[in-house]
Amino acid sequence: MAAGLVISAPASGVGKTTLTLALARAWRNSGLRVQCFKSGPDYIDPAFHAAATGRASVNVDSWAMDRGTISHLVSRGIDADVVLAEGSMGLFDGVAARGVCGTGATADIAEMLDWPVLLVIDPSGQAQTAAAIAAGLRDYRPGVRLAGVVLNRVASPRHEALVRRALLDAGIAVFGALPRHAEISLPKRHLGLVQAEEQAEIGKLIDEAVRFVAEHVDLDAVLRSAATWSPQPAASGVNVTPPGQRIALARDAAFSFVYPHMLEAWRAAGAEISTFSPLADEAPDPVADVCWLPGGYPELQAGRIAANARFRSGLRAFAETRPVHGECGGYMVLGTALTDADGISHEMTGLLGLETSFAKRRMHLGYRLAELAAPMPGHQAGARLRGHEFHYSTIVAQPDTALAVVHDATGAVIAETGSRRGQATGTFFHLIAEDR
């Protein structure tokens, strides 16, 4: 039996990840086995969870996944003592139209698993109003239970006392209050946190977070607030077909946005994955059946990618006889040109006619449902794929045949259709699951 708890907040940027990492590492340091999950389509936070717990973390998503898939993924916590699910955005934030079994909101996961919610509240610029917000979240949706609150970035002892009294008067437990502490602020860039693998000091940051949180939060009381939980047998696993038997996967700081559950599902189905680094001017494994370029930050490395002739020529040679697929940043690299933030155009691999620009940033964000008009690695024409798109690049040209008809979560058709030419295909969305 494990103790299950959801970490959420009224909004993004309040400190959910820092608190999750601190709790996970503190309990691990005390000898407990801790398993983390990420609610929603964030592909960066699971790597931070793994750094804190020593165990792989995966995403669970109520818009893209059915209950069987979620149950299968969460069942990895069967041997853990504590299981933490970190939310995305605010507790009830999702899309307007329901997906497979929910809107993608963290509250869906909390209700589905029957785990109480630990709220992180930032009362900056307010006092008693913070209690009104917490009470509103507690009462908004039957079936979602509130364990209590951790305050973050309190300005002073007086400020803390005002907020604490209001929360206690509202019948809401306060497990601790964290003063402002810049030393444990995790660095960010335009798509979220700087990736864990890029931070040499990540271990020290987590250790400092543990020291700071343990000083101000009653960790034992938080643990007691968690629900006793035992995973139920899953009727089904992750509905993802490997793109090939032998997969050459681009993997480095520019190509790292791939969901952990995808790689696990590929391996579980018998696929073999070999990684290569375009930034190190490496070409895909010549004995692979398919090459997959995930998203990441190619716009920050465009000049280096353009200069890496061995990678570019090796990928072109591979694509003459075998499929190559790119997601988001990987799709951009399969195109002819990528213009960086300084307005400099860099030649890419030219396997597709796509031209993109980062010079004029425009955010593209949201769930995507695509019906394939043609096959792509692992999926036949007509397949319905669920994924998520998040980037700031603008399409300058997308001249090739459309790969799919793509809708957003409201059902509206969008222009980011993906492309296909010869053996090459690409999409702006990151695949999460295929509709059963």
C-alpha positions in Angstrom: 0.0 0.0 0.0 1.2 3.5 -0.9 0.3 7.0 0.1 -1.0 9.0 -2.8 -1.0 12.8 -3.1 -1.6 15.4 -5.9 0.5 18.6 -5.8 -1.4 21.4 -7.5 -2.0 25.2 -7.3 -4.4 27.9 -8.5 -2.1 28.7 -11.5 1.2 28.1 -13.2 4.5 29.5 -11.8 3.5 29.2 -8.1 6.1 26.6 -7.1 4.6 23.1 -7.7 7.7 21.6 -9.2 10.0 22.9 -6.4 7.8 21.6 -3.7 7.3 18.2 -5.5 11.1 17.8 -5.8 11.7 18.7 -2.2 9.1 16.4 -0.8 10.1 13.5 -3.1 13.8 13.8 -2.2 13.2 14.4 1.5 11.1 11.3 1.8 13.6 9.3 -0.3 16.4 10.5 2.0 14.3 9.1 4.9 14.3 5.7 3.4 10.9 5.7 1.6 10.4 4.6 -2.0 8.9 7.6 -3.9 7.2 7.5 -7.3 6.3 10.6 -9.2 4.0 11.3 -12.1 3.2 14.4 -14.1 -0.4 15.3 -14.9 -0.7 16.7 -18.4 1.5 16.9 -21.4 4.7 18.5 -19.9 7.7 16.5 -21.1 10.3 18.4 -19.1 9.2 17.9 -15.5 9.5 14.0 -15.5 13.3 14.3 -15.8 13.4 16.4 -12.7 11.2 13.9 -10.8 13.7 11.1 -11.8 16.6 13.2 -10.5 14.8 13.6 -7.2 13.6 10.0 -6.7 15.9 7.8 -8.7 12.9 6.3 -10.4 11.5 7.1 -13.9 8.4 9.4 -14.0 5.8 9.4 -16.7 2.9 11.6 -17.8 -0.8 10.8 -17.2 -3.3 12.8 -19.3 -7.1 12.6 -19.1 -7.6 14.3 -22.5 -5.3 12.0 -24.5 -5.4 8.8 -22.5 -8.2 6.4 -21.5 -8.6 5.2 -17.9 -6.9 1.8 -18.7 -3.8 3.6 -20.0 -3.7 5.9 -16.9 -4.2 2.9 -14.6 -1.4 1.0 -16.4 1.0 3.9 -16.0 0.2 4.6 -12.4 0.5 1.0 -11.5 4.3 1.4 -11.5 3.8 2.9 -8.1 2.8 -0.5 -6.7 6.1 -1.0 -4.9 6.4 2.6 -3.7 5.7 4.0 -0.2 4.7 7.4 -1.5 3.2 8.4 -4.9 3.1 12.0 -6.0 1.3 13.4 -9.0 2.5 16.9 -9.9 -0.2 18.9 -11.7 -0.1 21.3 -14.6 -1.3 24.9 -14.6 -4.1 25.4 -12.1 -6.1 22.6 -10.5 -9.1 22.8 -12.7 -7.4 24.1 -15.9 -8.1 22.0 -19.0 -9.7 22.5 -22.4 -13.3 23.4 -23.0 -14.2 20.1 -24.8 -13.8 16.7 -23.1 -11.3 14.3 -24.5 -10.9 10.6 -23.9 -11.9 10.7 -20.2 -11.5 14.3 -19.2 -10.4 17.8 -20.1 -6.7 17.3 -19.2 -7.1 19.0 -15.9 -5.2 17.9 -12.8 -8.5 17.6 -11.0 -9.5 14.7 -13.4 -6.5 12.7 -12.1 -7.1 13.6 -8.5 -10.7 12.4 -8.7 -9.9 9.4 -10.8 -7.3 8.1 -8.3 -9.2 9.5 -5.3 -6.0 11.2 -4.0 -6.3 14.4 -2.0 -4.7 17.6 -3.3 -2.0 19.6 -1.6 -2.3 23.2 -2.8 0.7 25.5 -3.3 -0.6 29.0 -2.7 1.4 32.2 -3.5 -0.2 34.9 -1.4 1.9 37.7 -2.9 0.0 41.0 -3.0 -2.9 39.6 -0.9 -3.7 38.2 2.6 -7.1 36.8 3.6 -8.1 36.6 -0.1 -5.7 33.6 -0.4 -8.0 31.7 1.9 -11.0 32.6 -0.3 -9.1 31.2 -3.3 -8.2 28.0 -1.5 -11.8 27.6 -0.2 -13.1 28.1 -3.7 -10.8 25.4 -5.1 -11.8 23.1 -2.2 -15.6 23.5 -3.0 -15.5 23.9 -6.7 -15.9 20.2 -7.8 -17.4 17.3 -5.8 -15.1 14.4 -5.8 -11.9 16.4 -5.5 -10.6 16.5 -1.9 -8.2 19.1 -0.5 -5.5 17.9 1.9 -4.3 21.3 2.8 -2.1 24.2 1.8 1.6 25.1 1.6 2.2 28.8 1.3 5.0 30.0 -0.9 6.8 33.4 -1.1 5.3 34.9 2.0 6.6 38.4 2.6 7.0 38.5 6.4 5.9 36.7 9.6 3.0 39.2 9.9 1.9 38.4 6.4 2.1 34.6 7.1 0.0 35.0 10.3 -2.8 36.9 8.4 -3.0 34.2 5.7 -2.7 31.3 8.2 -5.5 32.6 10.4 -7.8 33.1 7.4 -7.1 29.6 6.1 -7.6 28.0 9.5 -10.9 29.9 10.0 -12.0 28.4 6.6 -11.2 25.0 7.9 -8.1 24.5 5.7 -5.0 22.9 7.1 -1.7 24.8 6.6 1.3 22.5 6.5 3.9 25.3 6.2 4.9 28.7 4.8 7.9 29.3 2.6 9.6 32.8 2.6 11.0 34.0 -0.7 14.2 32.1 -1.4 15.9 32.9 -4.8 18.6 30.2 -4.3 16.1 27.4 -5.2 14.5 29.1 -8.2 14.8 26.7 -11.2 16.1 28.4 -14.4 13.6 28.9 -17.2 13.5 29.5 -20.9 10.7 30.0 -23.5 9.3 26.5 -23.4 9.5 26.0 -19.6 12.2 25.0 -17.2 15.8 24.5 -18.5 16.0 20.7 -18.8 17.4 18.7 -15.9 20.0 17.1 -18.1 21.4 20.6 -19.0 21.8 21.5 -15.3 25.0 20.2 -13.8 24.0 21.6 -10.4 20.5 20.0 -10.3 21.4 17.7 -7.4 22.6 20.7 -5.3 19.4 22.6 -6.2 17.2 19.8 -5.1 19.2 19.3 -1.9 18.9 23.0 -1.1 15.1 22.8 -1.8 14.9 19.9 0.7 16.8 21.8 3.4 14.6 24.9 2.9 11.3 23.1 2.7 12.0 20.8 5.6 12.8 23.9 7.7 9.4 25.5 7.0 7.0 22.6 6.2 5.7 19.8 8.4 6.7 16.9 6.2 5.2 14.3 8.5 1.8 16.1 8.5 1.9 16.3 4.7 2.6 12.5 4.5 -0.3 11.7 6.9 -2.6 13.7 4.7 -2.0 11.4 1.7 -4.5 8.7 0.8 -3.8 5.1 1.3 -3.8 3.7 -2.2 -3.3 0.4 -3.9 -3.3 0.3 -7.7 -6.0 -1.5 -9.5 -5.2 -4.0 -12.3 -5.2 -2.2 -15.6 -7.4 -3.6 -18.4 -5.1 -2.2 -21.0 -1.6 -0.7 -21.5 -0.4 2.3 -23.5 -1.9 2.4 -26.9 1.2 3.2 -28.9 2.7 1.2 -31.8 6.5 1.4 -32.3 7.5 3.1 -35.5 9.8 0.2 -36.3 11.7 -2.8 -34.9 15.0 -0.9 -34.7 14.6 2.8 -34.0 17.4 5.4 -34.4 16.4 8.2 -31.9 18.0 11.7 -32.0 18.8 12.5 -28.4 20.7 15.5 -27.0 20.0 19.0 -25.7 18.3 20.0 -29.0 16.3 16.8 -29.4 14.9 15.7 -26.1 11.1 16.3 -25.9 9.8 12.8 -26.0 7.4 11.4 -23.5 8.9 8.6 -21.3 5.8 6.5 -21.7 6.3 6.4 -25.5 9.8 5.0 -25.2 8.7 2.5 -22.6 5.8 1.4 -24.8 8.1 1.0 -27.8 10.5 -1.2 -25.8 7.7 -3.2 -24.2 6.5 -4.0 -27.7 10.0 -5.4 -28.5 11.5 -2.4 -30.3 15.2 -1.6 -29.9 16.2 2.0 -29.6 19.7 3.4 -30.5 20.4 7.0 -29.8 22.5 9.5 -31.7 23.4 13.1 -31.3 22.9 15.6 -34.2 24.7 18.2 -32.1 27.8 15.9 -31.9 27.5 15.5 -35.7 26.4 11.9 -35.5 24.3 10.1 -38.1 21.5 7.6 -37.4 22.4 4.0 -36.9 22.7 2.5 -40.4 21.1 -0.8 -39.3 18.0 0.9 -37.9 14.6 0.5 -39.6 13.4 4.0 -38.9 14.7 7.4 -37.6 12.8 9.5 -35.2 13.7 13.2 -34.4 11.8 14.4 -31.3 11.3 18.0 -30.4 13.6 20.1 -28.3 15.5 23.3 -28.9 16.9 23.3 -32.4 16.2 27.0 -32.7 18.9 27.6 -30.1 21.3 25.4 -31.9 20.4 26.1 -35.6 23.9 27.3 -36.6 25.5 24.2 -35.1 23.0 21.9 -36.8 23.5 23.6 -40.1 27.3 23.2 -39.8 27.1 19.5 -39.0 27.6 18.0 -42.4 28.0 14.4 -41.3 24.6 14.5 -39.5 22.8 16.1 -42.4 24.3 13.9 -45.1 23.8 10.8 -43.0 20.1 11.6 -42.4 19.6 12.3 -46.1 21.2 8.9 -47.0 19.1 7.1 -44.4 15.9 8.7 -45.8 16.5 7.4 -49.3 15.5 3.9 -48.2 13.9 4.1 -44.8 11.3 6.3 -43.0 12.3 9.4 -41.0 9.8 11.2 -38.8 10.2 14.5 -36.9 8.1 16.0 -34.1 7.9 19.8 -33.7 11.6 20.8 -33.5 12.5 17.6 -35.3 10.0 18.5 -38.0 11.6 21.9 -38.3 15.1 20.3 -38.8 13.6 18.1 -41.6 12.7 21.2 -43.4 14.8 23.4 -45.7 15.5 26.4 -43.5 15.1 27.6 -39.9 15.4 31.3 -39.1 16.7 31.9 -35.5 15.7 34.7 -33.1 18.3 37.0 -34.6 16.8 36.7 -38.0 19.6 34.6 -39.4 18.4 31.8 -41.8 20.1 28.4 -41.4 20.0 25.6 -43.9 18.4 22.4 -42.5 18.3 18.9 -43.9 15.9 19.6 -46.8 14.0 16.3 -46.5 10.8 18.4 -46.4 10.0 21.8 -47.9 9.1 23.3 -44.5 10.5 26.7 -43.7 10.1 28.1 -40.2 11.1 31.3 -38.4 11.7 32.0 -34.7 12.4 35.7 -35.5 8.7 36.6 -34.9 7.6 34.5 -32.0 4.0 33.4 -31.8 2.9 30.8 -29.3 1.2 27.7 -30.6 -0.2 25.7 -27.7 -2.8 23.1 -27.1 -4.0 19.5 -27.6 -4.2 18.1 -31.1 -6.3 15.4 -32.6 -5.0 14.3 -36.0 -6.5 11.9 -38.6 -3.7 10.7 -40.8 -4.3 11.2 -44.6 -1.2 9.0 -45.2 0.9 6.6 -43.2 3.6 7.7 -40.9 6.0 5.4 -39.0 3.9 3.1 -36.7 0.5 4.3 -37.9 -1.6 3.7 -41.0 -3.7 6.2 -43.0 -6.9 6.9 -41.1 -5.4 6.5 -37.7 -6.5 9.1 -35.1 -3.6 10.4 -33.0 -3.8 12.4 -29.9 -1.0 14.8 -29.0 0.0 18.2 -27.8 1.7 21.2 -29.6 3.8 23.8 -27.9 6.2 26.1 -29.8 6.8 29.7 -30.8 7.9 29.2 -34.4 6.1 30.6 -37.4 5.5 28.6 -40.6 7.0 30.5 -43.5 6.3 27.8 -46.0 4.7 24.3 -45.8 4.6 23.2 -49.5 4.5 19.4 -49.2 1.5 17.2 -49.1 -0.4 17.4 -45.8 0.2 14.5 -43.5 -3.1 14.8 -41.6 -6.2 16.8 -40.9 -5.5 18.3 -37.5 -8.0 19.7 -35.0 -7.5 21.5 -31.8 -9.4 20.5 -28.6 -12.5 22.5 -29.7 -12.7 20.6 -33.0 -11.4 23.5 -35.1 -9.1 22.7 -38.0 -5.7 24.2 -37.7 -3.0 25.0 -40.3 -0.2 22.9 -38.7 -1.1 19.8 -40.7 2.3 18.2 -40.8 3.9 17.2 -44.1 5.1 14.2 -46.1 7.5 13.8 -48.9 9.1 10.5 -50.0 10.2 8.7 -46.8 10.0 11.8 -44.6 7.1 12.8 -42.5 6.7 15.4 -39.7 4.2 17.0 -37.3 4.2 20.0 -35.0 2.4 17.9 -32.3 4.1 15.5 -30.0 2.3 12.1 -30.1 0.8 10.9 -26.8 -1.5 8.1 -27.8 -3.6 6.6 -30.6 -7.3 6.4 -30.2 -8.4 2.8 -29.7 
